[in-house]
Amino acid sequence: MARIAAAVFLVTVVHGVLASNYSFPEDFLFGAATAAYQVEGAWNESGKGESIWDRLAHQHPEWMTSGNGDVADDSYHKYKEDVQALVNISAKVYRFSISWPRIMPTGDITSLNQAGIDHYNNVINELLDNDIQPLVTMYHWDLPQHLQDLGGWVNPILVEYFEDYARVLFTEFGDRVKWWLTFNEPLVFSYGYSIAAAFAPSVDAPGVGNYLASATILKAHARAYHLYDDEFRAKQNGRVSITLNCDWSAPKTDSDEDKAAALRANQFTLGIYAHPIYSAEGDYPAIIKEQVMNLSLAEGRTRSRLPELGEKWVNYIRGTHDFFGLNHYSTSLVSPSTNGTTLFGLSDAQILEETDPNWLVNGTTMVPWGLRALLNWVKEEYNNPPVFITENGLGQASKELQDNNRITYYKLYLNEVLNAMNEDNCTVIGYTAWSLIDTLEWSAGYS
């Protein structure tokens, strides 16, 4: 597969095409990212169990007509080539995910698969042999199907299963892995519990399943963080956090209504997970609790579709971070609407999203100032935590190696990161471009 993002990143960062008057500090961690299901392949080799994405792809091939993850980039067998691609772009860090069903085929501690552990040991050692730090995502959407058969993330028992899984990862790899992310984009994968469509696990429970999953995910994240604190941190001295996604929402006009809609959008997108972990008070944002409660009552329910975390869990979840993992791709203009955005369960936010035609650059929408605005929002909302930008990039169907649009995208967005750091005093410590190699785009395949 063509290393398009890698080649672009080399031109943009290493060879200094940035137009800013600023430069990144020497200890800034530049690199690239992937995810197991999107690149590994070897879906049923060496003892690996079935994941929810394997099940979706094989039961509904009509939903994945452009390819699935059975082979993908074959990184399971070609990981040394991936590491060489990282060497070629002078990467300091590689963000990749560990496949839970490759480590534990059923998701249960009793199904431990030594071949899976050996594989990731080989990947980690190959990275370190080339002076590249591993940044490991514990969960990037590929839940063992056996655990989905128990209900998946809407079942609170997964807090216990995830803690067992985290203990195995810390035990087996923590002597060498010093950067951990518990979950990637919980807002997105919890969406699979609100729609019966081409997104695993495809559970038709809109406005309910995604919120039930969010509570379990937050508790599982906190359990893994406290586990590291209690049993591993003193000896391993690593960092543990979570990666959240947010495409910035700006008000369409200066009206109070549009400003309120933009605030709702950002809270329902980022705040729903960030506020319980990073804010001083913890818990879900008040604006979300009030909005979902009012809508639930209007629907004839006697309680909110958003479950209460409770004081014990609010206190347990709050502060479970060592940095702020952030994924960002684009920006929208937002106004209020009762028939607007429904993607990722955002219908409760009651917003309408659109883009400005003036944002087109060579036919592609690029809004680099949105990333700077987002970094400033994180700084103000959560007391300026150290931010690691764990995904940022441009997805296109083009296959050209002379990839000028991506060069422009990275140049513009990295300039805004520099401006946020140097003019706004935002703390940013690293950046992994999405992605190292061309990846399977989940149900969209390779199209």
LINCOR-V614628 format. One line per field, one symbol per residue. ss: DSSP state (H for helix, E for strand, C for the rest). psi: psi as a letter, one per 30 degrees, with the letter a starting at -180 (. if undefined). Layout:
ss: ???
psi: ???
This chain:
ss: CCCHHHHHHHHHHHCCCCCCCCCCCCCCEEEEECCHHHHCCCCCCCCCCCEHHHHHHHHCHHHCCCCCCCCCCCHHHHHHHHHHHHHHCCCCEEEEECCHHHHECCCCHHHECHHHHHHHHHHHHHHHHCCCEEEEEEECCCCEHHHHHCCHHHCCCHHHHHHHHHHHHHHHHCCCCCEEEEEECHHHHHHHHCCCCCCCCCCCCCCCHHHHHHHHHHHHHHHHHHHHHHHCHHHHCCEEEEEEECCEEEECCCCHHHHHHHHHHHHHHHHHHHHHHHCCCCCCCHHHHHHHHHHHHHCCCCCCCCCCCCHHHHHHHCCCCCCEEEECCCEEEEEECCCCCCHHHHHHHCEEEECCHHHEECCEECCHHHHHHHHHHHHHHCCCCCEEEEECCCCCCCCCCCCHHHHHHHHHHHHHHHHHHHHCCCCEEEEEEECCCCCCCHHHCCC
psi: kkieeeeeeeeeeeghfkflfllklegkjkallakefffebhfglhgklklfeeeeeffifffhfglageebfhfefgfeeeeeeeefghkfkjjllkjeffejeffkffgkjeeeeeefeeeeeeeefghkkkjkkejhfikkeeeefffbffjfffeeeeeeeeeeeeeeffffkfkkkekkifeeffffggkiahjkghkiikgeeeeeeeeeeeeeeeeeeeeeeeffeeefhakkalkkkjkkjkkeagleeeeeeeeeeeefeefeeeefeflefallkeeeeeeeeeeeeffglflkfjkkekeeeeeeekgikfljkkkkeaklkklkkfhbkfkgggeffilkkllkfffkjhgkkkiefeeeeeeeeeeeeghhljkjjfkkajklflgkfiieeeeeeeeeeeeeeeeeefffhkjkfljjkjlelklkibffbg.
